Amino acid sequence: MQQFDLIIVGGGLAGASLAVALRDTRLRIALVEHQAPRRPEGWDSRIYAVSPANVAFLDAIGAWKHLDAARMSPIRGMQVQGDAGGEIAFSAYETGVPELAWIIESSLMACEFWESAKRQSNLTLLCPARPQALEMRDEAAVLTLADGQVLSAQLLVAADGRDSWVREAAGLLAHNTPYGEKGLVANFITERPHRSVAYQWFRDDGVLAYLPLPGDKISVVWSAPDALADEMCGLSEQALADRVADAGGHVLGGFSPLTPAAAFPLRLMRVPQTVAPRLALLGDAAHGIHPLSGHGINLGFQDAAELARLLSQAPPWQDIGYERFLQRYQRARREETQLMQTATDGLRRLFRESVPGLRPLRNVGMRLTNQLPYFKNTLVRYALGAF
Ligand SMILES: Cc1cc2nc3c(=O)[nH]c(=O)nc-3n(C[C@H](O)[C@H](O)[C@H](O)COP(=O)(O)OP(=O)(O)OC[C@H]3O[C@@H](n4cnc5c(N)ncnc54)[C@H](O)[C@@H]3O)c2cc1C
C-alpha cells in the first residue's frame, strides 16, 4: 500500500490547481487522473471568464505568469439586454478595476497546471489511472485503482467533476435539477472589433453571450432549450455563424466560423454536505450552476484556494481528514456557492417564466438597476470577488 497525506481524484482545473497550490507544503500528494489534458489545434471552444479574485489565485500559485498573454483577452465592458428593451451596462472603468474578467481557454490553464504538477517534488502523478474501490477507515481513506495499486491517505479530495465517482462511492447526496437546456459553445471571427466588450442577451430561446477573444474573435455560449441546441449543432458551420450573428442583432457585423460547435447539458446541482470524515468535495463535484453568470470554474478555483489555505496553515500534528477540521472549509465555501446558485437560478427563471406582466417588469428592473450606479457597482464588485 502506498501512503500519502492527501489523494486528489481528478486533475481538471479544480483538482490540479489545488495540487499546485500545495507545492510548498510538507504534504505528500497523489493526483489520480484518467486523461492528461492536451491543447487542441487552433482554438479551444471551452472558454472561461476568470474573475479578478481568481486571477489573484492563479498568480499566487505561480501559474498566471506562464499563461500565454497572446491567447487571453480582458473584458473591459459588458452589455446585458433583456427581452423587451431592458438594458444594463457595466464597465471596468466605472467599477474602478482594470478589467471585469479575463477570457481564457480551458486547455491553456489545464496544460499549465499539468506541467507544473509534473515538476512538483511532493506530488505523485498517477495517469492514466482510475479508482475502482473506496474504503473509508477510521484512520485513512483507502483507494484501490483499476490497475491494482492501493493508495491510502488521511484525506481524499473528490475533484472528479459533476458525475463524481468518489462522491457516489462515499454515499454523499447530490440533488440534480436538469434545466432542459444545453450550453452550446463555439468560436467565431467577427467582421467588426469587439473592443474588449462582452455582450449578453436574455432571449425567449435562452441566454446568449459573446465573449471577446484576442483579435477579432469571440467565443459564444448560448444556453438554449435542448431541441434548439440540438438543431443548431446540426447546422453547417457557416449557417450557425449566421444564426448567432443574427441573434445578436449583428452588433459585431457578420461572423465566420473558427471552431466547430459543442453542446453540454445544463443542470443545477446542490450538494448539501461537501465534507465527511476523510473526504472533501471540490469544484463541479461539489456544485453545478447555470453558465449564464460564468461562475462554474470561478467557484471551483475559490474552493481550491480555500482548501489550500486551510491545509497549508494546519499545524503538523493536525489530522487533515478529521471532519471537524474539514467543516471549516465547508462553512467557508457554503455561502458564496449557495448565493451564486440561487441568484443565477433566480435570474434564469425570471427570464424563462411566461407569467403575464413579468416581461415588462423584468426589463424595467434592468433599466432601473442601470440608473443606480452605487447598487450596480456593488453588484459587479461582488461578482468579481472584489469584496
Ligand atoms: C462538456 C462540457 C463543456 C463545458 N464547457 C464550458 C464552457 O465552455 N464554459 C464554461 O464556463 N463552463 C463550461 N463547462 C463547465 C466547466 O467545465 C466546469 O465548471 C469546470 O470544468 C469544472 O472543473 P472541475 O475541475 O471541477 O471538473 P472537470 O473539469 O469535470 O474535471 C474533472 C477531472 O476529473 C477527471 N475524472 C473524472 N472522473 C474520473 C475518474 N473516475 N478517475 C480519474 N479521473 C477522473 C476528468 O478527466 C477531469 O480531468 C463545461 C462542462 C462540460 C461537462
The ligand as an ORCA input file, in Angstrom:
! r2SCAN-3c Opt
* xyz 0 1
  C     -18.618     19.121    -21.902
  C     -18.530     20.351    -21.015
  C     -18.237     21.579    -21.588
  C     -18.178     22.738    -20.799
  N     -17.920     23.932    -21.401
  C     -17.900     25.050    -20.656
  C     -17.645     26.312    -21.253
  O     -17.450     26.442    -22.457
  N     -17.601     27.407    -20.450
  C     -17.788     27.309    -19.098
  O     -17.721     28.341    -18.389
  N     -18.020     26.128    -18.495
  C     -18.092     25.001    -19.240
  N     -18.355     23.810    -18.619
  C     -18.436     23.743    -17.154
  C     -16.987     23.721    -16.622
  O     -16.246     22.876    -17.467
  C     -16.828     23.253    -15.207
  O     -17.434     24.169    -14.293
  C     -15.336     23.074    -14.793
  O     -14.622     22.390    -15.784
  C     -15.235     22.317    -13.504
  O     -13.910     21.921    -13.256
  P     -13.597     20.649    -12.348
  O     -12.113     20.532    -12.315
  O     -14.340     20.757    -11.066
  O     -14.268     19.421    -13.107
  P     -13.911     18.799    -14.522
  O     -13.447     19.820    -15.483
  O     -15.090     17.948    -14.914
  O     -12.647     17.877    -14.203
  C     -12.766     16.599    -13.601
  C     -11.487     15.832    -13.875
  O     -11.590     14.557    -13.247
  C     -11.241     13.553    -14.166
  N     -12.009     12.373    -13.800
  C     -13.353     12.245    -13.782
  N     -13.703     11.031    -13.350
  C     -12.531     10.382    -13.077
  C     -12.238      9.090    -12.599
  N     -13.218      8.217    -12.277
  N     -10.939      8.744    -12.454
  C      -9.934      9.620    -12.768
  N     -10.164     10.859    -13.210
  C     -11.449     11.231    -13.355
  C     -11.593     14.100    -15.535
  O     -10.810     13.500    -16.566
  C     -11.263     15.573    -15.365
  O      -9.927     15.857    -15.687
  C     -18.415     22.646    -19.393
  C     -18.686     21.404    -18.820
  C     -18.766     20.258    -19.603
  C     -19.090     18.931    -18.956
*
